[in-house]
Amino acid sequence: MEAGPVLTFSWQTAMTTGIMLLVMYGDEIWDWTKTCSVPKGVDEFNISLKEMTEIEKDGRAQMVRTRFELKSVIDEIKNFTGSKEQEKAKVEELNRKYGESFGYYKTLSEWYDTLIQKSEDYVQVLLHQTNVQNLVKSCRSR
């Protein structure tokens, strides 16, 4: 039994096919990419600018809330005067709430040092995450 011709694809074949598709459909691809990323006019640009301003505003509001919350936690730890049992309960609470982001610790002293060192980076990451999520939502709604 004789085997039929075998199709093999190499990088040269893929590149040739890509070039051929660009030659045949380049104008349509170019037009499509312009509609995806470039505003059609000044009014649409202004709307996009307004949307970006709202996205930034929401992100900044989240940043302020998170920064205030972490500052309150740091102050609470700094001024803590409770018993060992209360300290253990507070450590467990912090591990539950922030452990995934900051790590898990056994003492309030470790939590205090970690929050002092890492809280601002955490706030910045949340700011960028919120902005990206809002930008994706805005793009999906178009």
N, C-alpha and C positions, 0 to 999 in steps of 0.2 A: 504494500500500500504506500503510495507516494504522498508525502506531506505537501500541503498547499503552501503558497508563499507566506512567509512570516513577516508581519509588520513590526518593525522595530522603530522606536522613537528615540532620538538622541537630542541633545541640546541644540544641534544645528537644525533639526527638523522643527523643533519648537520655535526657534528664533525665526526661521523662514516663514512659518505659519503666522507668527506674530506680525512680522513685517507685511505679509500679504494682507492680513486683516486691517492693519493700519492704512495701507494704501487704498484698500477697497472701501473702508468705513471710517476713515480718519476724520472727515468733516462731521459726520454724525456723532462720533465719540467726542470730538472737540466741543460741539454745540451742547451736548449733554453735560459735559463737565462744567461748562460756563453756567448752565442753569442750576447746577447743584451748589455752586460755591460763590457766585458773584451776584450781587444785587442787580436787578434790572434797571433801576433808576434811582434818582436822588431820594424819592419818597420811601422806596423800599430800604435804602441805606439808612435813612433816619429811623425807620422802624427797627432795623437791626441794631442800631446804636442804642435805641431806647431799651430793647430787649437785653442787650449786654449790660446796660446800666442797672436794670432790674436784677439781673443775675448777680452782678457784683454786690448790689445792695443786700440781697438775700444772704449771700455768702458772708458779708461783713457783719450782718446781724447775728448769724450763727456763731461767728468768731467771737463777738463780744459776749454772747451768752456763755459760750464754752469757757472763755478766759475768766469770766466772773465766777463761774461754777468751780473751776480749778483753784482760783485764788481763795475762794471760801473754804474749800477742802484743805488747802495748805494752811490757812489760818486756824482752822479747826484742829488740825493735827498739832500745829505749833503750840496751841494753848490747851491741849488735852491734859486733863488732870484726873482722869478716871482710874478705876481699878484695873487689875490685870485681865479680869474677865471682860470688862468693857473694852479694853484695848484689843483683846482677841476678837471680839464681835466686830469692832470697827475695821480691823485688818481683813476679816472675812468679807465684810461689806465692800471694802475697796477692791479686794481681789475679784469679787463677783462683777463689780461695776466697771473697773478699769484694767483688770488683769490681762485680758486679751490684748490690749493696746500697750500697756506699760510693763507687763510681766507680773509675776505673782511673788508676794513678799510675806515675811513672817512677823515683821514688827512695824509699828508706826514710824519709827525712825528711818527704816528702809524706804517706806512709802514717801516720807517727807523729802528725803534726799532725791529720790527718783522724780517726784513731781517738780521739785525745784529745777532739776536738770533738764527734764524732757517736756514739760508742759507747753512751752512756747512752740516747740517743733510740732507737737501734737495739734495745737490750735492751727498752725499753718497748713498742716496736712488736711485737717477737716475743712478749712477754707477752700483749698483747691478741690477737694473731693466734692464739696457742695456746689462749687461753680461748674465743675464738669457735669455733674448730674443735672443741674438746671439747664445747662447748654444742650445736653442730649435731649431733655424733655422738650426744649424749645425747637430743636431741629425736627423731632418726631412730629410735632404738632403742625408743621408746615405742609 
